[in-house]
Each structure stands twice: as C-alpha cells, then as structure tokens.
C-alpha cells in the first residue's frame, strides 16, 4: 500500500464510522421515545 492510499482508506473508514455512529444514535433516540410512549400507553 502506498502512503496516500492508506490515508484515503483510513479517511473512508473514519467517515463510515461517523455515519454509523449518527445512524445508531438516531435509532437509539427513536427506540427510547418508542419505549417512553409505550410506557405512557400501558399505564
């Protein structure tokens, strides 16, 4: 691997990780709100 190629790969991996983190955080927020709504409905 050339140095620039490795840098590009690291950059792409970091982008993927950041995007996944954002997706997972959004999904977690959605799950939390769904759970809270369910608790309100089932009281």
PDBQT receptor file of N, H, CA, C and O in Angstrom, charges set to zero:
ATOM      1  N   UNK A   1       0.849  -1.201   0.000  1.00  0.00    +0.000 N 
ATOM      2  CA  UNK A   1       0.000   0.000   0.000  1.00  0.00    +0.000 C 
ATOM      3  C   UNK A   1       0.884   1.251   0.000  1.00  0.00    +0.000 C 
ATOM      4  O   UNK A   1       1.852   1.340   0.756  1.00  0.00    +0.000 OA
ATOM      5  N   UNK A   2       0.543   2.197  -0.843  1.00  0.00    +0.000 N 
ATOM      6  H   UNK A   2      -0.243   2.125  -1.456  1.00  0.00    +0.000 HD
ATOM      7  CA  UNK A   2       1.244   3.474  -0.783  1.00  0.00    +0.000 C 
ATOM      8  C   UNK A   2       0.720   4.282   0.393  1.00  0.00    +0.000 C 
ATOM      9  O   UNK A   2      -0.359   4.012   0.921  1.00  0.00    +0.000 OA
ATOM     10  N   UNK A   3       1.492   5.267   0.789  1.00  0.00    +0.000 N 
ATOM     11  H   UNK A   3       2.368   5.487   0.360  1.00  0.00    +0.000 HD
ATOM     12  CA  UNK A   3       1.095   6.057   1.959  1.00  0.00    +0.000 C 
ATOM     13  C   UNK A   3      -0.210   6.803   1.709  1.00  0.00    +0.000 C 
ATOM     14  O   UNK A   3      -1.085   6.835   2.575  1.00  0.00    +0.000 OA
ATOM     15  N   UNK A   4      -0.346   7.404   0.525  1.00  0.00    +0.000 N 
ATOM     16  H   UNK A   4       0.365   7.378  -0.178  1.00  0.00    +0.000 HD
ATOM     17  CA  UNK A   4      -1.569   8.157   0.232  1.00  0.00    +0.000 C 
ATOM     18  C   UNK A   4      -2.774   7.213   0.158  1.00  0.00    +0.000 C 
ATOM     19  O   UNK A   4      -3.875   7.575   0.574  1.00  0.00    +0.000 OA
ATOM     20  N   UNK A   5      -2.564   6.019  -0.366  1.00  0.00    +0.000 N 
ATOM     21  H   UNK A   5      -1.670   5.725  -0.704  1.00  0.00    +0.000 HD
ATOM     22  CA  UNK A   5      -3.659   5.055  -0.433  1.00  0.00    +0.000 C 
ATOM     23  C   UNK A   5      -4.139   4.675   0.956  1.00  0.00    +0.000 C 
ATOM     24  O   UNK A   5      -5.340   4.559   1.197  1.00  0.00    +0.000 OA
ATOM     25  N   UNK A   6      -3.192   4.483   1.871  1.00  0.00    +0.000 N 
ATOM     26  H   UNK A   6      -2.216   4.577   1.676  1.00  0.00    +0.000 HD
ATOM     27  CA  UNK A   6      -3.567   4.117   3.229  1.00  0.00    +0.000 C 
ATOM     28  C   UNK A   6      -4.305   5.273   3.899  1.00  0.00    +0.000 C 
ATOM     29  O   UNK A   6      -5.273   5.051   4.626  1.00  0.00    +0.000 OA
ATOM     30  N   UNK A   7      -3.852   6.512   3.658  1.00  0.00    +0.000 N 
ATOM     31  H   UNK A   7      -3.066   6.692   3.067  1.00  0.00    +0.000 HD
ATOM     32  CA  UNK A   7      -4.521   7.673   4.242  1.00  0.00    +0.000 C 
ATOM     33  C   UNK A   7      -5.958   7.745   3.743  1.00  0.00    +0.000 C 
ATOM     34  O   UNK A   7      -6.881   7.989   4.520  1.00  0.00    +0.000 OA
ATOM     35  N   UNK A   8      -6.146   7.531   2.433  1.00  0.00    +0.000 N 
ATOM     36  H   UNK A   8      -5.396   7.333   1.801  1.00  0.00    +0.000 HD
ATOM     37  CA  UNK A   8      -7.502   7.569   1.885  1.00  0.00    +0.000 C 
ATOM     38  C   UNK A   8      -8.367   6.495   2.523  1.00  0.00    +0.000 C 
ATOM     39  O   UNK A   8      -9.533   6.736   2.838  1.00  0.00    +0.000 OA
ATOM     40  N   UNK A   9      -7.804   5.318   2.712  1.00  0.00    +0.000 N 
ATOM     41  H   UNK A   9      -6.857   5.122   2.456  1.00  0.00    +0.000 HD
ATOM     42  CA  UNK A   9      -8.585   4.228   3.296  1.00  0.00    +0.000 C 
ATOM     43  C   UNK A   9      -8.969   4.556   4.733  1.00  0.00    +0.000 C 
ATOM     44  O   UNK A   9     -10.109   4.337   5.143  1.00  0.00    +0.000 OA
ATOM     45  N   UNK A  10      -8.008   5.086   5.498  1.00  0.00    +0.000 N 
ATOM     46  H   UNK A  10      -7.082   5.264   5.165  1.00  0.00    +0.000 HD
ATOM     47  CA  UNK A  10      -8.310   5.480   6.885  1.00  0.00    +0.000 C 
ATOM     48  C   UNK A  10      -9.406   6.530   6.907  1.00  0.00    +0.000 C 
ATOM     49  O   UNK A  10     -10.314   6.474   7.736  1.00  0.00    +0.000 OA
ATOM     50  N   UNK A  11      -9.318   7.496   5.985  1.00  0.00    +0.000 N 
ATOM     51  H   UNK A  11      -8.581   7.542   5.311  1.00  0.00    +0.000 HD
ATOM     52  CA  UNK A  11     -10.314   8.565   5.947  1.00  0.00    +0.000 C 
ATOM     53  C   UNK A  11     -11.690   7.978   5.644  1.00  0.00    +0.000 C 
ATOM     54  O   UNK A  11     -12.678   8.356   6.274  1.00  0.00    +0.000 OA
ATOM     55  N   UNK A  12     -11.759   7.060   4.686  1.00  0.00    +0.000 N 
ATOM     56  H   UNK A  12     -10.956   6.753   4.175  1.00  0.00    +0.000 HD
ATOM     57  CA  UNK A  12     -13.043   6.435   4.339  1.00  0.00    +0.000 C 
ATOM     58  C   UNK A  12     -13.582   5.652   5.529  1.00  0.00    +0.000 C 
ATOM     59  O   UNK A  12     -14.774   5.722   5.828  1.00  0.00    +0.000 OA
ATOM     60  N   UNK A  13     -12.719   4.912   6.206  1.00  0.00    +0.000 N 
ATOM     61  H   UNK A  13     -11.751   4.855   5.963  1.00  0.00    +0.000 HD
ATOM     62  CA  UNK A  13     -13.165   4.154   7.386  1.00  0.00    +0.000 C 
ATOM     63  C   UNK A  13     -13.705   5.080   8.451  1.00  0.00    +0.000 C 
ATOM     64  O   UNK A  13     -14.729   4.785   9.067  1.00  0.00    +0.000 OA
ATOM     65  N   UNK A  14     -13.023   6.211   8.681  1.00  0.00    +0.000 N 
ATOM     66  H   UNK A  14     -12.191   6.450   8.180  1.00  0.00    +0.000 HD
ATOM     67  CA  UNK A  14     -13.496   7.158   9.693  1.00  0.00    +0.000 C 
ATOM     68  C   UNK A  14     -14.854   7.715   9.311  1.00  0.00    +0.000 C 
ATOM     69  O   UNK A  14     -15.728   7.865  10.165  1.00  0.00    +0.000 OA
ATOM     70  N   UNK A  15     -15.041   8.026   8.018  1.00  0.00    +0.000 N 
ATOM     71  H   UNK A  15     -14.332   7.903   7.324  1.00  0.00    +0.000 HD
ATOM     72  CA  UNK A  15     -16.332   8.545   7.562  1.00  0.00    +0.000 C 
ATOM     73  C   UNK A  15     -17.423   7.523   7.826  1.00  0.00    +0.000 C 
ATOM     74  O   UNK A  15     -18.492   7.868   8.330  1.00  0.00    +0.000 OA
ATOM     75  N   UNK A  16     -17.158   6.266   7.489  1.00  0.00    +0.000 N 
ATOM     76  H   UNK A  16     -16.290   5.986   7.080  1.00  0.00    +0.000 HD
ATOM     77  CA  UNK A  16     -18.160   5.217   7.701  1.00  0.00    +0.000 C 
ATOM     78  C   UNK A  16     -18.506   5.113   9.180  1.00  0.00    +0.000 C 
ATOM     79  O   UNK A  16     -19.676   5.000   9.545  1.00  0.00    +0.000 OA
ATOM     80  N   UNK A  17     -17.485   5.152  10.027  1.00  0.00    +0.000 N 
ATOM     81  H   UNK A  17     -16.534   5.244   9.731  1.00  0.00    +0.000 HD
ATOM     82  CA  UNK A  17     -17.727   5.043  11.467  1.00  0.00    +0.000 C 
ATOM     83  C   UNK A  17     -18.582   6.216  11.949  1.00  0.00    +0.000 C 
ATOM     84  O   UNK A  17     -19.520   6.029  12.725  1.00  0.00    +0.000 OA
ATOM     85  N   UNK A  18     -18.254   7.431  11.484  1.00  0.00    +0.000 N 
ATOM     86  H   UNK A  18     -17.492   7.583  10.853  1.00  0.00    +0.000 HD
ATOM     87  CA  UNK A  18     -19.022   8.608  11.921  1.00  0.00    +0.000 C 
ATOM     88  C   UNK A  18     -20.472   8.489  11.468  1.00  0.00    +0.000 C 
ATOM     89  O   UNK A  18     -21.397   8.758  12.234  1.00  0.00    +0.000 OA
ATOM     90  N   UNK A  19     -20.661   8.081  10.210  1.00  0.00    +0.000 N 
ATOM     91  H   UNK A  19     -19.909   7.862   9.587  1.00  0.00    +0.000 HD
ATOM     92  CA  UNK A  19     -22.032   7.963   9.695  1.00  0.00    +0.000 C 
ATOM     93  C   UNK A  19     -22.800   6.922  10.498  1.00  0.00    +0.000 C 
ATOM     94  O   UNK A  19     -23.945   7.148  10.888  1.00  0.00    +0.000 OA
ATOM     95  N   UNK A  20     -22.154   5.765  10.744  1.00  0.00    +0.000 N 
ATOM     96  H   UNK A  20     -21.223   5.582  10.427  1.00  0.00    +0.000 HD
ATOM     97  CA  UNK A  20     -22.826   4.716  11.524  1.00  0.00    +0.000 C 
ATOM     98  C   UNK A  20     -23.158   5.202  12.922  1.00  0.00    +0.000 C 
ATOM     99  O   UNK A  20     -24.238   4.919  13.440  1.00  0.00    +0.000 OA
ATOM    100  N   UNK A  21     -22.218   5.947  13.551  1.00  0.00    +0.000 N 
ATOM    101  H   UNK A  21     -21.340   6.177  13.131  1.00  0.00    +0.000 HD
ATOM    102  CA  UNK A  21     -22.485   6.484  14.891  1.00  0.00    +0.000 C 
ATOM    103  C   UNK A  21     -23.737   7.355  14.862  1.00  0.00    +0.000 C 
ATOM    104  O   UNK A  21     -24.588   7.258  15.747  1.00  0.00    +0.000 OA
ATOM    105  N   UNK A  22     -23.848   8.211  13.836  1.00  0.00    +0.000 N 
ATOM    106  H   UNK A  22     -23.157   8.290  13.118  1.00  0.00    +0.000 HD
ATOM    107  CA  UNK A  22     -25.017   9.089  13.761  1.00  0.00    +0.000 C 
ATOM    108  C   UNK A  22     -26.284   8.271  13.575  1.00  0.00    +0.000 C 
ATOM    109  O   UNK A  22     -27.296   8.540  14.222  1.00  0.00    +0.000 OA
ATOM    110  N   UNK A  23     -26.237   7.266  12.689  1.00  0.00    +0.000 N 
ATOM    111  H   UNK A  23     -25.415   7.048  12.164  1.00  0.00    +0.000 HD
ATOM    112  CA  UNK A  23     -27.431   6.436  12.451  1.00  0.00    +0.000 C 
ATOM    113  C   UNK A  23     -27.823   5.719  13.736  1.00  0.00    +0.000 C 
ATOM    114  O   UNK A  23     -28.999   5.690  14.100  1.00  0.00    +0.000 OA
ATOM    115  N   UNK A  24     -26.838   5.139  14.425  1.00  0.00    +0.000 N 
ATOM    116  H   UNK A  24     -25.883   5.163  14.129  1.00  0.00    +0.000 HD
ATOM    117  CA  UNK A  24     -27.138   4.386  15.644  1.00  0.00    +0.000 C 
ATOM    118  C   UNK A  24     -27.680   5.315  16.720  1.00  0.00    +0.000 C 
ATOM    119  O   UNK A  24     -28.614   4.953  17.435  1.00  0.00    +0.000 OA
ATOM    120  N   UNK A  25     -27.108   6.506  16.844  1.00  0.00    +0.000 N 
ATOM    121  H   UNK A  25     -26.349   6.800  16.263  1.00  0.00    +0.000 HD
ATOM    122  CA  UNK A  25     -27.600   7.452  17.862  1.00  0.00    +0.000 C 
ATOM    123  C   UNK A  25     -29.050   7.813  17.552  1.00  0.00    +0.000 C 
ATOM    124  O   UNK A  25     -29.886   7.850  18.455  1.00  0.00    +0.000 OA
ATOM    125  N   UNK A  26     -29.356   8.084  16.267  1.00  0.00    +0.000 N 
ATOM    126  H   UNK A  26     -28.677   8.054  15.534  1.00  0.00    +0.000 HD
ATOM    127  CA  UNK A  26     -30.735   8.411  15.904  1.00  0.00    +0.000 C 
ATOM    128  C   UNK A  26     -31.652   7.239  16.222  1.00  0.00    +0.000 C 
ATOM    129  O   UNK A  26     -32.737   7.428  16.772  1.00  0.00    +0.000 OA
ATOM    130  N   UNK A  27     -31.217   6.019  15.876  1.00  0.00    +0.000 N 
ATOM    131  H   UNK A  27     -30.336   5.865  15.430  1.00  0.00    +0.000 HD
ATOM    132  CA  UNK A  27     -32.044   4.845  16.159  1.00  0.00    +0.000 C 
ATOM    133  C   UNK A  27     -32.259   4.685  17.656  1.00  0.00    +0.000 C 
ATOM    134  O   UNK A  27     -33.357   4.340  18.093  1.00  0.00    +0.000 OA
ATOM    135  N   UNK A  28     -31.220   4.933  18.443  1.00  0.00    +0.000 N 
ATOM    136  H   UNK A  28     -30.328   5.214  18.088  1.00  0.00    +0.000 HD
ATOM    137  CA  UNK A  28     -31.361   4.818  19.899  1.00  0.00    +0.000 C 
ATOM    138  C   UNK A  28     -32.374   5.836  20.409  1.00  0.00    +0.000 C 
ATOM    139  O   UNK A  28     -33.195   5.512  21.267  1.00  0.00    +0.000 OA
ATOM    140  N   UNK A  29     -32.327   7.061  19.893  1.00  0.00    +0.000 N 
ATOM    141  H   UNK A  29     -31.660   7.324  19.196  1.00  0.00    +0.000 HD
ATOM    142  CA  UNK A  29     -33.303   8.067  20.318  1.00  0.00    +0.000 C 
ATOM    143  C   UNK A  29     -34.705   7.606  19.959  1.00  0.00    +0.000 C 
ATOM    144  O   UNK A  29     -35.631   7.739  20.759  1.00  0.00    +0.000 OA
ATOM    145  N   UNK A  30     -34.863   7.061  18.746  1.00  0.00    +0.000 N 
ATOM    146  H   UNK A  30     -34.110   6.953  18.096  1.00  0.00    +0.000 HD
ATOM    147  CA  UNK A  30     -36.186   6.586  18.327  1.00  0.00    +0.000 C 
ATOM    148  C   UNK A  30     -36.661   5.469  19.243  1.00  0.00    +0.000 C 
ATOM    149  O   UNK A  30     -37.824   5.454  19.647  1.00  0.00    +0.000 OA
ATOM    150  N   UNK A  31     -35.768   4.523  19.579  1.00  0.00    +0.000 N 
ATOM    151  H   UNK A  31     -34.824   4.535  19.250  1.00  0.00    +0.000 HD
ATOM    152  CA  UNK A  31     -36.146   3.419  20.456  1.00  0.00    +0.000 C 
ATOM    153  C   UNK A  31     -36.550   3.945  21.824  1.00  0.00    +0.000 C 
ATOM    154  O   UNK A  31     -37.533   3.484  22.403  1.00  0.00    +0.000 OA
ATOM    155  N   UNK A  32     -35.806   4.897  22.339  1.00  0.00    +0.000 N 
ATOM    156  H   UNK A  32     -35.006   5.272  21.869  1.00  0.00    +0.000 HD
ATOM    157  CA  UNK A  32     -36.122   5.447  23.664  1.00  0.00    +0.000 C 
ATOM    158  C   UNK A  32     -37.496   6.108  23.626  1.00  0.00    +0.000 C 
ATOM    159  O   UNK A  32     -38.301   5.901  24.535  1.00  0.00    +0.000 OA
ATOM    160  N   UNK A  33     -37.780   6.897  22.597  1.00  0.00    +0.000 N 
ATOM    161  H   UNK A  33     -37.127   7.065  21.859  1.00  0.00    +0.000 HD
ATOM    162  CA  UNK A  33     -39.076   7.579  22.531  1.00  0.00    +0.000 C 
ATOM    163  C   UNK A  33     -40.194   6.560  22.371  1.00  0.00    +0.000 C 
ATOM    164  O   UNK A  33     -41.266   6.727  22.952  1.00  0.00    +0.000 OA
ATOM    165  N   UNK A  34     -39.962   5.505  21.593  1.00  0.00    +0.000 N 
ATOM    166  H   UNK A  34     -39.091   5.369  21.121  1.00  0.00    +0.000 HD
ATOM    167  CA  UNK A  34     -40.985   4.459  21.435  1.00  0.00    +0.000 C 
ATOM    168  C   UNK A  34     -41.253   3.794  22.779  1.00  0.00    +0.000 C 
ATOM    169  O   UNK A  34     -42.407   3.566  23.143  1.00  0.00    +0.000 OA
ATOM    170  N   UNK A  35     -40.179   3.481  23.526  1.00  0.00    +0.000 N 
ATOM    171  H   UNK A  35     -39.242   3.666  23.231  1.00  0.00    +0.000 HD
ATOM    172  CA  UNK A  35     -40.360   2.857  24.844  1.00  0.00    +0.000 C 
ATOM    173  C   UNK A  35     -41.135   3.790  25.774  1.00  0.00    +0.000 C 
ATOM    174  O   UNK A  35     -42.035   3.348  26.489  1.00  0.00    +0.000 OA
ATOM    175  N   UNK A  36     -40.790   5.072  25.766  1.00  0.00    +0.000 N 
ATOM    176  H   UNK A  36     -40.059   5.431  25.186  1.00  0.00    +0.000 HD
ATOM    177  CA  UNK A  36     -41.484   6.020  26.639  1.00  0.00    +0.000 C 
ATOM    178  C   UNK A  36     -42.958   6.095  26.246  1.00  0.00    +0.000 C 
ATOM    179  O   UNK A  36     -43.824   6.105  27.121  1.00  0.00    +0.000 OA
ATOM    180  N   UNK A  37     -43.259   6.148  24.951  1.00  0.00    +0.000 N 
ATOM    181  H   UNK A  37     -42.556   6.140  24.240  1.00  0.00    +0.000 HD
ATOM    182  CA  UNK A  37     -44.657   6.190  24.513  1.00  0.00    +0.000 C 
ATOM    183  C   UNK A  37     -45.388   4.924  24.941  1.00  0.00    +0.000 C 
ATOM    184  O   UNK A  37     -46.539   4.979  25.373  1.00  0.00    +0.000 OA
ATOM    185  N   UNK A  38     -44.713   3.782  24.820  1.00  0.00    +0.000 N 
ATOM    186  H   UNK A  38     -43.777   3.737  24.470  1.00  0.00    +0.000 HD
ATOM    187  CA  UNK A  38     -45.343   2.523  25.215  1.00  0.00    +0.000 C 
ATOM    188  C   UNK A  38     -45.636   2.539  26.715  1.00  0.00    +0.000 C 
ATOM    189  O   UNK A  38     -46.709   2.108  27.139  1.00  0.00    +0.000 OA
ATOM    190  N   UNK A  39     -44.699   3.028  27.516  1.00  0.00    +0.000 N 
ATOM    191  H   UNK A  39     -43.828   3.378  27.172  1.00  0.00    +0.000 HD
ATOM    192  CA  UNK A  39     -44.928   3.086  28.968  1.00  0.00    +0.000 C 
ATOM    193  C   UNK A  39     -46.120   3.987  29.276  1.00  0.00    +0.000 C 
ATOM    194  O   UNK A  39     -46.927   3.670  30.151  1.00  0.00    +0.000 OA
ATOM    195  N   UNK A  40     -46.236   5.099  28.569  1.00  0.00    +0.000 N 
ATOM    196  H   UNK A  40     -45.581   5.357  27.858  1.00  0.00    +0.000 HD
ATOM    197  CA  UNK A  40     -47.364   6.011  28.813  1.00  0.00    +0.000 C 
ATOM    198  C   UNK A  40     -48.666   5.307  28.462  1.00  0.00    +0.000 C 
ATOM    199  O   UNK A  40     -49.648   5.423  29.196  1.00  0.00    +0.000 OA
ATOM    200  N   UNK A  41     -48.687   4.575  27.344  1.00  0.00    +0.000 N 
ATOM    201  H   UNK A  41     -47.889   4.481  26.748  1.00  0.00    +0.000 HD
ATOM    202  CA  UNK A  41     -49.930   3.934  26.906  1.00  0.00    +0.000 C 
ATOM    203  C   UNK A  41     -50.335   2.792  27.830  1.00  0.00    +0.000 C 
ATOM    204  O   UNK A  41     -51.524   2.548  28.036  1.00  0.00    +0.000 OA
ATOM    205  N   UNK A  42     -49.345   2.089  28.388  1.00  0.00    +0.000 N 
ATOM    206  H   UNK A  42     -48.379   2.287  28.221  1.00  0.00    +0.000 HD
ATOM    207  CA  UNK A  42     -49.672   0.863  29.128  1.00  0.00    +0.000 C 
ATOM    208  C   UNK A  42     -49.835   1.101  30.621  1.00  0.00    +0.000 C 
ATOM    209  O   UNK A  42     -49.955   0.142  31.383  1.00  0.00    +0.000 OA
ATOM    210  N   UNK A  43     -49.842   2.362  31.060  1.00  0.00    +0.000 N 
ATOM    211  H   UNK A  43     -49.745   3.142  30.441  1.00  0.00    +0.000 HD
ATOM    212  CA  UNK A  43     -50.038   2.607  32.482  1.00  0.00    +0.000 C 
ATOM    213  C   UNK A  43     -51.495   2.405  32.849  1.00  0.00    +0.000 C 
ATOM    214  O   UNK A  43     -51.867   2.565  34.011  1.00  0.00    +0.000 OA
TER     215      UNK A  43
